[in-house]
């Protein structure tokens, strides 16, 4: 199923909040061994932001995910999701963290309803190199960067009731922040985009 991340998040939030809908049955991955923990990379390089984003999703690690987000981070929905599905134009940092926390709890088996647990949560990105930008929202932005990546996000309910695969594009914008005496990169904006 081709869909945007926001449609996936909206669907998953609905799934986590209400009864399940029948879907394509898939067996759970219970027989697979848990992979060893992967070290997160320092945010001193912009590509490490994406590396850590993938790791935080695949390990359902909300603490590492939150470290990636700038204080003014915003996720922008696709225009068609706003007009056709009634979704808001954007999600704030707090709203994004709340949704992501719910997804990670479902994967970790800590969601209060065991029927809503996920047997699989996997995020992959494919895409382009970073492009320097000089402004963000009309404000000058020094050492700021954008990259558009194709993503695949797979979720499988543990009870086999539903499989969801989101596949579209996302344009990431990273900006530098100073933490102590280090310059780190953080996600300032993400735009969900339809595939051509």
N, C-alpha and C positions, 0 to 999 in steps of 0.2 A: 504494500500500500504506500503510495507516495503521499507525503504529508509534511507539514512544517513542524518544527519543534513545538511551537505554541499549540498547534492542534493536538499534538501528542500530549503535551502537558495538561491541556484542558481535558482531554479524554482520560488521562491517568488520574487527575484530580477527581473527576467524576466517578471513575472506577473506585478510587479509594474512599469516596464519600457515600456511594450508594451501591446497590446491587450490581453484580456483574452482568454484562451482556454476553450472549453466546458468541463465540468467535471460532477461529481456526484452532483446533486442539493441537497442542504440541506437548510432548513429554518433557518433564523437568530434567535438569542436568544434575540430579542429586549424586550420580556416580562419579562425577568429575572431582579430582583433587583440588583443594584450594591452592592457587598459585602463591608463591612466596611474595611477601611485600616488596614493592618497588619503591626505591628512594625518590623523593621529590627533588626537583632541581631548583637552584636559587633563582629568584625572579629578576636577576641582574641581566638577563637576556630575554628579549620579547618572545622568542620561540619557546622558551621554557614555560611561559604562561599557558600556551596551548598544550604542551606536554603534560603539565600538571593538571590542566582541566580534564584531559582524557583520563589520567590516573585517578583523579578524585572521583569521577563518575564510575569508572570500572571497579574501584575499590569502595564505592559508596562512602566516601570520607568527607563529611560536611565541613569539618574544620579546615581541611586543605582547600576545599572549594571556596569557602568564604575568604580565605587569604588572597584569592585572585582578584576579587572585586574591589574596584575603586569605591570610595565613599559615595560618589555620585553616579555609580553605575546604573545604566538603564538598558533594558531589553526592549527592542521595538518589534512589534508584530507585523506580519505581512499585511498590506493594505486590504487584500481580499478577506483576511480573517476578521478585520475590523468591520468591513461593510457587509459581508455575507454571514458571518458567524457571531457578530455582536461582541467580539473580544475588545478589550481596551486597546488604545493605540500603543501603549507601552506598559511594562511592568517595572516597578521600582526595585532597587536592590533588596529591600526587605521582603517584597512580594516574591521575587525570584528565589531568595533564600528559603522562604516558607514552602514554596512548591518543591524545590529541590530536596529539602529536608524530608518531605513526605515520600518522595521517590526513593531516597536512600534508606529510609526506615522500612519501606516495603521490601527492598533488596536484603537488608540486614535481618529481616524477620522480627523487627521490633514494632511493627505496626500493630495496633491493638486487635485488628481483625486478621487472623491467620489466613483466611481465604483470599486476602488481598496481597499476600506476599509474592515477591517476584523470584523466579528461579534464575532469571537472566536479566542483566542490565549491562549493556555494552555500547560504548560510544567510540566512533572512529571518525577521523577527518582526513580529507584528501584536498590538496589545493595548492594555491599559489604562494609566491613569496610576499614579503612585506613591502609596502609602498609608503614612502614618507608623505605626511600631510602637514600643512602649515597652519591650519585652523580647524577648530571643532565647534560647530554651532555658531559660527561667526566670530569666535574668540580665537586670537592667535594661540597656537599650540606648538611649542618647540619640542623636538625629538618625539613626535607623536607618529603613530604608524597604523596602517590598515592592512588587512589581509582577508580575502574572501575564500572560504573553504567549503567544499561539499561535505556534508555530514551524513552519517548513518547512525541512528539511535535505535537500538533493539531492546524491547521489553517483552518478557514472557512471564505470564502469571504462573505461579508455582502449581496451582490446581489445574493448569492446562486449559483454562476457559478462554484465554485470549492471548494472541501474539500481536505485537504492534511494532512496526518498523517505520521510522520517520526518515525521509531522505529529501533534503533540499539544500539550500546554501545559507551560510551565515557570514556576514561581514563583521569581523572583529576590529575594534579600535582600542589600541593600548596607549597609555600615557605614562610618563615617568612620574614617580613620587620619591621624595626623599624620606628615608627611614633611618634615623641616626645619621651616620656618615655615608650611607649607601644610597645609590640611585637604583630603584626597583621599578619594574613595569607592572601595571595593573590594568585589568579590563575596565575601560570607561564606558564602552557602548558595544552592543551587539545588535545587528539588524538581521532579522530573519527575512530571507529573500527566496522567491520562487525560482526553481530551476527553469532555464529557458526551454 
